[in-house]
Amino acid sequence: MGISRDPVKVQKRFHDKLGLPYPLLSDAEGSVCQAYGVYKPKSFMGKKTMGIERTTFIIGSRGRIARVFPKVKVAGHAEAVLEAVKALASGSRPREGSRSP
């Protein structure tokens, strides 16, 4: 699933537009972002603000965080996550470049 601070209506439009095969959730109040530690100080063109650091969390079968991919860049990310999920399912060790909690 995906989650952001966008309101439900915005999430639904985005989901429908892209035809995503997974649910999108709204964290309009930011409580999930705070709990997962992804609401952080950011800097853009010299201006400092608070914002969400795009991060992927793989949640294992026991409901615990199994892998974390911080500071996500789109290029190659889906493949890296799929590889990590397959490795976790097979009991393999994580690949370099991502971290486990």
C-alpha positions in Angstrom: 0.0 0.0 0.0 1.0 3.6 -0.4 0.5 6.4 2.1 0.9 10.2 1.9 -0.4 13.3 3.6 -2.6 14.1 0.7 -6.4 14.1 1.4 -8.5 11.1 0.6 -10.0 12.7 -2.5 -6.6 13.5 -4.0 -5.4 9.9 -3.2 -8.5 8.5 -5.0 -8.0 10.6 -8.1 -4.3 9.6 -8.2 -5.1 5.9 -7.7 -7.8 5.9 -10.3 -5.7 7.9 -12.9 -2.8 5.4 -12.6 -4.9 2.3 -12.1 -2.8 1.2 -9.2 -3.3 -2.4 -8.1 -2.8 -1.5 -4.4 -4.6 0.8 -2.0 -3.5 4.3 -1.2 -4.0 5.7 2.3 -4.3 9.3 3.5 -2.3 10.5 6.6 -3.7 14.0 6.4 -2.8 14.7 10.1 0.7 13.3 9.7 0.6 10.9 12.6 1.9 7.9 10.5 4.7 10.1 9.0 5.7 11.1 12.6 5.6 7.5 13.8 7.7 6.2 11.0 10.2 9.1 11.2 9.8 10.3 7.7 8.6 13.9 8.4 11.9 15.7 8.4 13.6 19.1 7.8 14.2 19.6 4.1 16.0 22.3 2.1 15.1 23.4 -1.4 16.8 26.4 -3.1 18.0 27.6 0.2 14.6 27.5 1.9 14.2 25.2 4.9 10.9 23.5 5.5 9.5 20.3 7.0 8.4 17.6 4.5 8.2 13.9 3.9 11.3 12.1 3.0 10.1 9.5 0.4 10.8 6.1 2.0 9.8 2.5 1.4 9.2 0.1 4.2 8.7 -3.6 3.7 6.5 -5.0 6.4 7.2 -8.7 7.1 4.6 -11.4 7.7 4.7 -10.8 11.5 3.8 -7.1 11.1 7.4 -5.8 11.8 9.5 -3.7 9.6 11.7 -6.0 7.6 13.5 -3.6 5.3 13.8 0.2 4.9 14.7 2.1 1.7 15.3 5.7 2.7 15.6 8.7 0.3 13.9 6.8 -2.5 14.7 7.7 -6.1 12.2 6.4 -8.7 14.7 5.0 -11.2 15.3 1.3 -10.4 13.4 1.4 -7.1 10.6 -1.0 -8.0 13.1 -3.6 -9.1 15.2 -3.2 -5.9 12.1 -3.6 -3.7 10.9 -6.7 -5.7 14.4 -8.2 -5.3 14.3 -7.5 -1.5 10.8 -9.0 -1.1 12.0 -12.1 -3.0 15.1 -12.3 -0.9 13.1 -12.0 2.3 10.7 -14.7 1.2 13.5 -17.1 0.4 15.4 -16.3 3.7 18.4 -14.7 1.8 20.4 -11.8 3.3 19.7 -8.2 2.2 21.6 -6.7 -0.7 24.1 -3.9 -0.1 22.6 -0.4 -0.3 19.5 -0.9 1.8 19.2 -1.3 5.5 17.4 -3.6 7.8 16.3 -2.3 11.2 
